Amino acid sequence: MPQFRPLSASLNALRLQRAATRVGSCCLLFGLLGAGCKRSTPESGPSAAASGAQGLPAPVASGIPLPVDAISRIVNPEGAKVYAGPAGSVHGVVTVTGDAPPELPDVLAQIKDECAPAREVYGRAFREGAGRTLADVLVAVTGYDGYVPAQHSIVHVDGSACAWSTRTLALTLGQRIDIVSKDHKAYAPDLLGAKMPAQILALPGGSGSSLYADAPGRYLLVDSLRIYSRADVLVMKYATFDVTGLDGKFNIERIPAGRVTLSALLPGTGQTFQRVIDIQPSRPLEVNIEMPFDAAKYREQVEEAKKAEAAAKATAAAKAGGAVPSAQPASSAPH
């Protein structure tokens, strides 16, 4: 099987764009990756047959080749049963205010005419829909009591028209990513920051490819055949989250009742939102989120990231006796 993983200067542009989001969002990102329940108080409730067979206190997602007891120790460190007390939900729409998303000329230059629809996905700093609804926003609820497991072990991503079906992907540790080609093209998915086996193409006709991360953190899903095609992948220790589509809508259910924290993050730009809300049992709560965008500030962050990247390269070259270091996959550690 040919190896498509790129070690090229194109990866530098990807890292720069990610680095530009660190300013102002690193604390929230770190909290979202590692947060979840305040404490896992054992509750009486259902447990999956599979979890009982493994001797676990409660079910966990088991779509990756990591022992389920190891996954359980991370996502359910207190060994709680599934939360079975009063619960509610929150839903709403995320919109963007302020400046329009600036074009990304370096990205647009990489997209060939045969992949023209991908320009609508990746050609600007972020995607927005009608009425300035904001796509690809991670919305999460944290700070509650109890353990709420993931309901599925697989998260599906489509490759179509030279693009992924999302620019932000959120998973609970234990879930894997299954990628399928939905058109006549082949896709070569790679999860930068993860330790992966041989790369497998997602081929037309239903032959898919599976990827996974074995630790919470931030990763980057790329298509090695089209390096501009990418999605931020956030692997968390909990399951109460959603990611918006072009309509900006989110819906998070199974939230233990009480005072919790609602957070939102657009990884591509670093825009954030956070609010304390009260979840009432059997009474859906509506919260609409506005996320301001300042194009000038965004450009400043990109320039700062470029300077930092250049300085890091110069330092590495000096330590290596003048040799220019090759590009390496971005780290999975939260920033």
N, C-alpha and C positions, 0 to 999 in steps of 0.2 A: 504493500500500500504506500503510495507516495506521501511524503511528509509535506504538508502545506503550511505548517506553523511559520509565520513570518518573523524574521529577525532583521528588520529594515528600519530606515529612518521614519517611516510612516508611524511606527509605534511611538516615536517621540511626540508626535502631534497628539496622539491619543492621551498620553500621560500628561501633556501640558494642559489639555482641556479638562482632565480630571483634577489636576492640581489647582486650576483656577477656581474650582468649587470649594476648596478647603477653607478659604477665608470666610469666617462668619458662620460656617455650617459644621465645622469639625466636632464641636461639643454635642450638637444635636445628633449628628450621625453616629458618634460613639454611643450615645445613649440609646438610640434606636436599635443598634446592632446588639447591644448587650442587655437592654432592659426587658421588662416583661412584667411578671407579677412581683409585687412587693415581697410577699412571702407565700409559699405554697402550703396552705393549710389543708390537711387531709380532709376530704369530703366523701361522704358515701355517694356512690354513683356507678354508672356502667363502666365496664372495662372490656376491651376487645379480647376476643378469644386468642388472637395471636399474641397479645401482650401477656396473657395468662400463661401461655405455653412457654414463653421466654422467662417467666418469673418476674415480670416487671410490674410495678404498682399501677401503671396506667399505660395506654397505648402511645406510641410515638410513630412518626413517619419513618418508613424503613425502605426507602427506594434507593439507597446507596450501599456500597459494600463496606459498611462500617458496622461493627457489632451493635445490636440494638441497645444493649446495656450501656455502651459508651455514649450513644446518642441520648439515652434517658438521663444519664448523669449530667448532661449539659442543659437539656431543655427542661428537665424536671428534677433539679438538684435536691429538692427536699423529699423526693419520693412520694409525692401526693397522689391521691386518686383523682380521677377527672372531676372537675368542679361541677357540682350538681345543685347549687343554690340558685337564688333569683338572678336572672340575667336579662340584658336588654341589648339594644343595637343603636348605632349612629350611622346616619347617611347624609349626603349633601352633594354639593357641586363645588369644584375648585375652579376659580377664575384668576386671570392675571390682570394686573393694572400697571399703568406706567408705560414704558417704552415698548415698541414692537421688537420682536426678536431679530437681532442682527444676522445678516447672512454670514456663512462660513465659507469664504472663497476657496480655501485650501481643500475643504471637503468637496465642494461642488466640482472642482477641477478633476477630482478622481473618478467622478461618476460618468460613465460613458452613456451615449445616447440610447443604447439598448437597455439601459437601466434607468431611464429618465424618471419613472415614478419614485425612485429612491431619493430624488432631490427634494421631494416634498417631505420626506421623513427626516433626512439628515442635513439638509442645506441651510438650516438656521439653528440658532442656539437652543431653541425649544420649539415644540409643536403646540399650536393652539387651534381650537375649533370655532364654530360659529358662536358669536357672543363672547369671544375671548375666553372660552373654556380652556383649561390647561391640561394637557395630556402628560402621561408618564410621571405623575406625582405619587410618591409613596405616602400613604396616609396610615397612621398606626395609632393604636390605643395601648397605653402602658400604665403601670402604677396600680394595678388591681390585686386583690387577694384571690389565689386559686390557680390551678393548672388547667389550661385550655389547650388541648392537643390539635395538631394539624389534622384535617379531615381526609386528606389524600396524600399519597406518596409521590405523585408525579405532577409536574407543572409543564404544560405544553407551550411550545413556541413554534410559530410557523415561519418558514422562509418563503417569501413571495415577492416577485418583482424586484429582486436584488436587495431585499430589506427584511429585517426581523419584524415581527408583529408588534413589538413594543420597544421603547428605548430604556425602560426601567423594568426590572424583573425582581420580585421579592419572593423569598423562600424561607420556610422554617428548616432548620438543620435536620437532615434526614430525607428531605425531598430532593428528587433529581429532576433535571431538565431534559425533556424529550423534544427533539427538534425534527420537524418533518418538512420536506419540500412540498409546497402547494402549487407549484407551477412546473414548467419543463426544464428548470435549471437545477444544477447541483449546488449544494452549500457545504462549506467546510468549517463547521463550528469549532471554536476553541475557547476555553474558559481561562483567561489570563489570571494568574495568581493561584490557580489550583494545580495540584499534582495529578496529571492526567495520563492515562495509558495511550496507546496508539490512536491517532485521530481517525475518525470514521466519518465518511461523507453522508450527508442526507441527500438521497437521490430521488429523482422524479419517480412517481409510482408508488410511494409509500414506504420505501426503505429509509428508516430514520437513524438518528444519532442521539446518544445519551451522554450527558455531562453531569458532573456533580462536584460539590465542595465538601470537604470533610471537617470544616471548622467554620464558625461564624465569622463574618467579615465582608469586605467589599471586593468584588471581582469585576471582570469585564468580559462580556461575551462578544467575540468578534467572528467574522467570516473571513477565513484566511484567503479566500478567493477575491474578496472585496473588502479591503481593510477598513474602509469608511463605515461599513455596516457593523454597528456595535450597540450594546445595551449594558447599562450598569446593572450589576447583579448584587443584591443585598441579601445576605444569608443571616437570619435572625434566630434567636433562641425561643421565640414565641410565635403565635399564629394569628394574632388579632391585628390584621392589616389588610390593605387593599391597594391597588394601583389604578390610577385613572386612565381611561381611554380618551379619545378626542372629544367626547361629550363632557369630560371633566367630572363624571359621577364616581362616587365611592359608596360602599355599603359594608359595614363591619358588624358582624353578629356575634352572638355567644359571649358577650362581655359581662363579667360579673358585675352586679349592681353596686353602685356607690360612686364615690368621687375618683375620677381617673384623669389621665392626661392624653389629650388628642394632639398629635404632632403631624406635620406634613413637611416633606422634603422633595425638591426637584433636584436630583443629583447632577444633571447637566449644567446647572447654573449656580447651585448652592442656595437658592431661595428657600426660606424656611417659614414655618408657622407653628405656634404652640398655644394651647389653651387648656385650662382645667374645666372639665365638664362633669355633670352628674348623670349617671346612667340609671334609668328607672326600669324595673322589671316590666316586661310586656307593654312598654310604651316607647316606641321608636323616637329617637331624638334626631332632629334635623339641624345640622350645622353647615352653613355655607362658608367657604374659605376664600379669601382674597389674598393673593401673593404678589406684592409689588416687584417690578423689575426696573433696574436702573442700568441702561446700556453703557453709560460712561464708566460706572463702577465695575461692570463686568469686564470691559476692555482693560481697565487698569489691573484687574486681577490676572487676566491672561498675560499681560506684559510682565507683571511681577513673576508669574510662573515661568515664563521664558527666561528671564534673567536668572532665576534660581536654578533652572535646568542647565543653563550655560555654565554657571559657577560650579555646579556639581560635576559637570563633565570636565571642566578645567582642573578641578582638584583631583579627580580620578586619574586624568591623564598624567598629571604631575607625579602622582604616587606610582604610576606604572612606568615611569621613565619616559613619558612623552607619547605613549601609545594611546590612541583614541579608543575608548571603551565601546563595545558593541551594544546595541539596544537590547534591553532585557524586559521581560514581562513585568507589568506594574505589580506592586505588592498588594496582597489581599488585606493587609492590616488596615483598620479604620484610621482616617486622618482627622 
